[in-house]
Amino acid sequence: MSLSLDHPIGERFFGLRLDTLIRLRWLAISGQTVAIVVVQWLLGFSLPIGACLAVVALSAWLNLALRLRNPGARRLSDIEAAWLLAYDILQLAALLFLTGGLANPFALLFLAPVLISATALSPRTTILLGMLAAACAALVGFWQMPLPWGAGGTLGHPPELPTLYLLGIWLALAIAIAFIGVHAWRVAEETRELSEALAATELVLAREQHLSALDGLAAAAAHELGTPLATITVVAKELARALPADSPLSDDIRLMSEQAERCRAILRRLTTLDAGEAPFDRMPISHILEDVVAPHRNFGIAIAVTLPTGAPDEPIIARNPGLLYGLGNIVENAVDFARDRVNIVASWSEEEVTISVTDDGPGFPVELLDSIGAPYVTSRGRSRWKRGAEPEADEGQQGLGLGVFIAKTLLERTGAALTFVNRPPPAHGASVGVRWSRRVIDISGDRGPGGGHDAQS
């Protein structure tokens, strides 16, 4: 998602809205016009009125052209906004050249474009605009048309400001540009950081609320599906007793009963993720992996678990049902999509613990790689890859979504970071990496089940 076609959310600075600069320029044009009219006709001072109004009219023409050629909601790139603000500095320098240079009190307006840049554009752009403003102030300090000090230029002799005084004005202006620019950028940066933190918090809260809703959905599913699954189990047992022992349907009936019981066990797990019903609260990572892998060994796919040799002491992990469910979902997906083999590699050091689950299936759809882990992400079609079929025949038939989202969220609650990638050619298949900081996941040095880290959070 992006705010405009040219500015993805990942960019640090989003730029200014064109409408904002147009409105500010109309305000400047109005003020400049009023100042020229008042000085020329109400105060009776003599100005190069034609040249002054021409400079103002050029800004008005530019504003009209920008309004007609672009939608007001468009966001400018950093370079585009810099060019427009640079024009404002040059236009102000032209007006000051015609009306006395640094002796004109309106020279302070050089601060305005730099201040706008500091609040919305990158530091590099702000520095360049500040240097341009200081250079233009220096030029109009040395070369300018005289400022009319009396009505019609006839009331006495206009005073001549010392060069040292004009140099002091320029120095004060340059220091003000630097100080106000840095101060405005720092305040705006803190606002940006707060906005990003709030956006990240809202995203986390949205995911947690979604998972809470799924908890209720799981409870409802367990309640609604419990009765029909129990009926299927009873019917399967009655059919098994009624059929002869050598009936060709006996194996199918037994398989149906086993799968119905497996469905009931899955529903019980979904409704007791926080119950801590496991008989062992603390287990080595090798036992955790065997516990996760065991239900998936009888599906015709070889599952190899590799542990390091010569590594530091094996980490002890709280047997968190959420962790078991998350890892189990990843392994189950790998078994479902694999052709012949799933490799599970665990490694650990003094700093981190890593588990990698790799299969030799078709791999993740390239168009979904950046979205895996978000809820309800699907590719075209919902049927799974058919084991043994050619990859070309099953192109685009896989679906990834709610299960991966739940697994990813549950594992992240334990402090894990997940990566989803495809194996580089000539190999094929998908690889899911799960990584924890060892001090977060390892409870071997803590007392009692669960240790010092809340494994349920």
C-alpha positions in Angstrom: 0.0 0.0 0.0 1.2 3.5 -0.7 0.0 7.1 -0.3 0.7 7.7 -4.0 2.1 5.8 -6.9 5.6 7.2 -6.3 5.9 7.0 -2.5 5.7 3.7 -0.8 5.3 3.6 2.9 8.8 2.2 3.4 10.3 5.6 2.5 11.4 7.7 5.4 10.1 11.0 4.0 6.8 11.2 2.2 7.3 14.7 0.7 4.9 17.6 0.6 1.5 17.7 -0.8 1.4 19.9 -3.9 -1.7 21.6 -2.6 0.1 22.7 0.5 2.9 24.5 -1.4 0.3 26.1 -3.8 -1.7 27.5 -0.9 1.4 28.8 0.9 2.5 30.4 -2.3 -0.9 32.1 -2.8 -0.5 33.5 0.7 3.0 34.8 -0.2 1.7 36.3 -3.4 -1.1 38.1 -1.6 1.3 39.5 1.1 3.8 40.6 -1.5 1.1 42.3 -3.6 -0.4 44.1 -0.6 3.1 45.3 0.6 3.9 46.7 -2.9 0.6 48.5 -3.2 0.8 50.0 0.3 4.4 51.2 -0.1 3.9 52.6 -3.6 0.4 54.2 -3.4 -0.4 54.7 0.3 3.0 55.6 1.7 4.0 57.4 -1.5 7.4 55.7 -1.8 8.9 55.2 -5.3 9.4 51.6 -6.3 10.1 49.9 -9.7 6.5 48.9 -9.6 6.4 47.2 -13.1 9.3 44.9 -12.3 8.0 44.1 -8.8 4.5 43.2 -10.1 6.0 41.2 -12.9 8.0 39.0 -10.4 4.8 38.5 -8.4 2.8 37.7 -11.5 5.3 35.1 -12.5 4.6 33.3 -9.2 0.9 33.5 -9.8 1.3 32.1 -13.3 3.4 29.2 -11.9 0.7 28.5 -9.3 -2.1 28.4 -11.9 0.0 26.1 -14.1 0.7 23.7 -11.2 -3.0 23.7 -10.2 -4.3 23.0 -13.8 -1.7 20.3 -14.6 -1.7 18.3 -11.3 -4.2 17.1 -8.8 -4.0 18.9 -5.5 -3.7 15.6 -3.5 -0.5 14.7 -5.4 2.6 14.3 -3.2 5.8 15.7 -4.5 9.0 13.8 -4.5 11.9 15.2 -2.5 13.5 16.7 -5.7 10.3 18.2 -7.0 9.5 19.9 -3.7 13.1 21.1 -3.5 12.9 22.8 -6.9 9.6 24.6 -6.0 11.0 25.8 -2.7 14.2 26.9 -4.5 12.1 28.9 -6.9 10.5 30.6 -3.9 13.9 31.6 -2.5 15.0 33.0 -5.9 11.7 34.9 -6.4 12.1 36.5 -2.9 15.8 37.3 -3.8 14.5 39.1 -7.0 12.0 41.2 -5.1 14.6 42.1 -2.5 17.1 43.1 -5.3 14.4 45.5 -6.6 13.6 46.9 -3.1 16.9 47.5 -1.2 18.4 44.0 -0.5 19.2 43.3 3.1 18.2 46.8 4.1 14.6 45.6 3.4 13.2 44.2 6.7 11.3 41.5 4.6 14.7 39.8 4.1 13.7 37.6 7.1 11.3 35.8 4.8 14.3 33.8 3.5 13.7 31.6 6.6 10.3 30.4 5.3 11.2 27.9 2.6 14.0 26.4 4.7 11.6 26.0 7.6 9.1 24.2 5.3 11.8 21.9 4.0 13.0 21.1 7.5 9.6 19.9 8.6 8.8 17.7 5.6 11.9 17.0 3.4 15.1 15.1 3.9 18.1 16.7 5.8 20.1 16.9 2.6 17.4 18.9 0.8 17.1 21.2 3.7 20.9 21.8 3.8 21.0 22.6 0.1 18.0 25.0 0.4 19.6 26.7 3.4 22.9 27.2 1.5 20.9 28.6 -1.5 19.0 31.0 0.8 22.3 32.2 2.5 23.9 32.6 -1.0 21.0 34.7 -2.3 21.0 36.8 0.9 24.7 37.5 0.3 24.1 38.5 -3.3 21.3 40.9 -2.6 23.4 42.3 0.3 26.2 43.3 -2.3 24.0 44.1 -5.3 20.6 45.7 -5.0 18.6 48.7 -6.1 18.3 51.4 -3.4 15.4 51.3 -1.0 13.3 54.5 -1.1 13.6 56.1 2.3 11.4 59.1 1.7 8.1 59.8 -0.1 9.0 59.9 -3.8 12.6 59.7 -2.7 12.8 63.4 -2.0 12.5 63.7 1.8 16.1 64.3 2.7 19.1 62.1 1.9 18.5 58.4 2.5 20.9 57.0 5.1 23.6 54.7 4.0 23.9 51.6 6.1 27.5 50.6 6.9 28.8 47.5 5.1 29.7 46.0 8.5 26.0 46.4 9.6 24.8 44.7 6.4 27.3 41.9 7.0 25.9 41.5 10.5 22.4 41.2 9.1 23.6 38.5 6.7 25.4 36.6 9.4 22.3 36.8 11.7 20.2 35.6 8.8 22.5 32.7 8.1 22.7 31.7 11.7 18.9 31.9 12.0 18.5 29.7 8.9 20.9 27.0 10.4 19.4 27.1 13.9 15.8 27.2 13.0 16.3 24.6 10.3 17.9 22.2 12.7 15.4 22.8 15.4 12.4 22.4 13.1 13.9 19.2 11.6 14.5 17.7 15.1 10.9 18.5 16.2 9.5 17.1 13.0 11.7 14.0 13.3 10.4 13.3 16.8 6.9 13.6 15.4 7.7 11.2 12.6 9.2 8.7 15.1 6.1 8.9 17.3 3.8 8.5 14.3 5.7 5.4 13.2 5.6 3.9 16.7 1.9 4.5 16.8 1.4 2.9 13.4 3.4 -0.1 14.5 1.4 -0.4 17.7 -1.9 -0.2 15.8 -0.6 -3.0 13.5 0.3 -5.2 16.4 -3.0 -4.5 18.2 -4.9 -5.3 15.0 -3.1 -8.6 14.7 -3.7 -9.4 18.4 -7.4 -8.5 18.1 -7.6 -10.7 15.0 -6.0 -13.6 16.9 -8.4 -13.0 19.8 -11.3 -13.3 17.4 -9.8 -16.5 16.1 -9.7 -17.8 19.7 -13.4 -17.4 19.9 -13.8 -18.9 16.4 -11.8 -21.9 17.5 -14.0 -22.4 20.6 -17.1 -22.1 18.5 -15.7 -24.5 15.9 -14.9 -27.0 18.6 -18.4 -26.8 20.1 -20.1 -27.0 16.7 -17.9 -29.8 15.2 -17.6 -31.9 18.4 -21.0 -33.5 18.0 -20.7 -34.5 14.3 -17.1 -35.8 14.8 -18.3 -37.9 17.8 -21.1 -39.2 15.6 -18.6 -40.1 12.8 -16.4 -41.9 15.4 -19.4 -43.9 16.7 -20.6 -44.9 13.3 -17.0 -45.9 12.2 -16.7 -48.1 15.3 -20.1 -49.7 14.6 -19.2 -50.3 11.0 -15.9 -51.8 12.0 -17.7 -54.3 14.3 -20.3 -55.1 11.7 -17.9 -55.9 8.9 -16.0 -59.1 8.7 -12.3 -58.9 9.8 -11.1 -59.7 6.2 -13.3 -57.1 4.6 -11.5 -54.8 2.1 -13.3 -51.8 3.7 -11.8 -52.5 7.2 -8.7 -50.4 6.5 -10.7 -47.5 5.2 -13.1 -47.6 8.2 -10.1 -47.6 10.6 -8.4 -44.7 8.8 -11.7 -42.7 8.9 -11.9 -43.3 12.7 -8.3 -42.3 13.2 -8.7 -39.1 11.2 -11.9 -38.2 13.0 -10.1 -38.6 16.3 -7.3 -36.5 15.0 -9.7 -33.7 14.1 -11.1 -33.8 17.6 -7.6 -33.6 19.1 -6.8 -30.6 16.9 -10.0 -28.8 18.1 -9.1 -29.6 21.7 -5.6 -28.1 21.2 -7.1 -25.0 19.6 -9.3 -24.4 22.7 -6.6 -25.1 25.2 -3.6 -23.2 23.8 -3.1 -21.5 27.2 -4.0 -24.5 29.4 -0.5 -25.9 29.8 -1.8 -29.4 29.8 1.5 -31.0 28.7 3.0 -33.5 31.1 6.4 -31.9 30.9 6.8 -28.2 31.2 10.5 -28.0 30.3 12.1 -30.0 27.5 15.4 -29.9 25.5 14.9 -28.5 22.0 15.6 -32.0 20.5 12.6 -33.4 22.4 10.4 -30.5 21.4 11.2 -31.1 17.8 10.5 -34.9 18.1 7.2 -34.0 19.8 6.3 -31.7 16.9 7.4 -34.1 14.1 5.9 -37.4 15.5 2.3 -36.8 14.3 3.6 -36.3 10.7 5.9 -39.3 10.2 3.3 -41.7 8.7 2.4 -39.8 5.5 4.9 -41.2 3.1 7.3 -38.3 3.5 10.8 -38.8 5.1 11.4 -36.3 7.9 15.0 -35.8 9.0 15.8 -33.9 12.1 19.5 -32.7 12.3 21.0 -31.4 15.5 24.5 -29.8 15.8 27.5 -31.6 17.2 30.0 -29.9 19.4 27.7 -26.9 20.1 27.2 -25.3 23.5 24.8 -26.9 26.0 21.4 -27.8 24.4 18.8 -25.1 25.2 15.9 -26.1 27.4 12.6 -24.6 26.3 9.2 -24.2 28.0 6.8 -26.6 26.4 4.5 -23.8 25.4 1.4 -25.1 23.5 1.5 -22.0 21.3 5.1 -22.8 20.3 4.2 -26.4 19.7 1.2 -25.4 17.5 3.2 -22.9 15.5 6.1 -25.3 14.8 3.6 -28.1 14.1 1.8 -26.0 11.6 5.0 -25.2 9.7 6.1 -28.8 9.7 2.6 -29.9 8.6 2.7 -27.5 5.7 6.1 -28.7 4.7 4.9 -32.4 4.7 1.8 -31.5 2.7 3.8 -29.8 0.0 6.9 -31.9 0.0 7.5 -34.6 -2.7 9.8 -36.9 -0.8 11.6 -35.3 2.1 11.5 -32.6 4.8 14.6 -31.5 6.5 14.5 -29.9 10.0 17.8 -28.4 11.1 18.2 -27.0 14.6 21.3 -25.0 15.6 22.2 -22.9 18.6 25.0 -20.8 20.0 25.5 -18.7 23.1 23.5 -15.9 21.4 20.6 -17.4 19.4 18.6 -20.6 18.7 17.5 -21.3 15.1 15.2 -23.9 13.5 15.0 -24.3 9.7 12.2 -26.3 8.0 12.9 -27.1 4.4 11.0 -29.2 1.9 11.6 -30.4 -1.7 8.2 -29.3 -3.0 7.3 -26.5 -5.5 8.1 -23.7 -3.1 6.2 -20.6 -2.2 4.5 -18.7 -5.0 6.8 -15.8 -5.9 3.9 -13.3 -5.9 3.0 -14.2 -2.3 6.4 -14.3 -0.7 6.1 -10.7 0.6 2.6 -11.4 2.0 3.1 -14.8 3.7 2.1 -14.5 7.4 -0.8 -12.1 6.7 -4.3 -13.5 7.3 -6.2 -14.9 4.4 -3.4 -14.6 1.8 -4.4 -16.9 -1.1 -3.3 -17.6 -4.6 -5.6 -18.5 -7.4 -7.4 -21.6 -6.3 -7.7 -23.2 -2.9 -6.8 -26.8 -3.6 -3.4 -28.1 -2.3 -0.6 -29.4 -4.4 -1.3 -33.0 -5.3 1.5 -35.1 -4.2 3.1 -36.9 -7.1 1.7 -34.5 -9.8 3.9 -32.5 -12.1 4.6 -28.9 -10.9 3.4 -27.5 -14.1 0.0 -29.2 -13.7 -0.5 -27.7 -10.2 0.7 -24.2 -11.0 -1.1 -21.6 -8.9 -3.2 -24.2 -6.9 -1.8 -23.6 -3.5 -3.3 -21.5 -0.7 -1.5 -20.0 2.3 -3.4 -18.0 4.9 -5.0 -18.4 8.2 -2.9 -21.3 9.5 0.4 -19.6 8.7 -0.9 -16.4 10.2 -1.8 -18.1 13.4 1.5 -20.0 13.6 3.5 -16.9 12.8 1.7 -14.9 15.5 2.0 -17.6 18.1 5.7 -18.0 17.5 6.3 -14.3 17.5 4.6 -14.2 20.9 7.5 -16.4 22.1 10.0 -13.9 20.8 10.7 -15.6 17.5 11.5 -14.0 14.1 10.3 -15.9 11.0 11.6 -15.8 7.4 9.9 -17.4 4.4 12.1 -18.0 1.4 12.4 -20.4 -1.6 15.5 -22.5 -1.9 17.9 -21.1 -4.5 18.2 -23.1 -7.9 19.0 -25.8 -8.8 17.3 -26.9 -5.6 13.6 -26.5 -5.3 11.2 -26.2 -2.4 10.5 -23.8 0.4 12.4 -22.9 3.6 11.0 -21.5 6.8 13.5 -20.1 9.4 12.5 -19.5 13.0 15.1 -17.7 15.1 15.1 -16.7 18.8 17.5 -14.8 21.0 18.8 -17.5 23.3 18.3 -15.4 26.4 14.6 -15.2 25.5 13.8 -18.8 24.7 16.3 -20.8 26.9 15.1 -21.4 30.4 17.8 -23.9 31.4 19.2 -21.5 34.0 15.9 -20.6 35.6 14.1 -22.1 38.5 10.8 -23.9 38.0 8.7 -24.4 34.9 8.6 -21.4 32.6 11.7 -19.8 34.0 12.2 -16.1 34.1 10.6 -15.4 30.8 6.9 -15.7 30.3 6.7 -18.3 27.6 3.0 -17.7 27.2 3.4 -14.1 26.2 
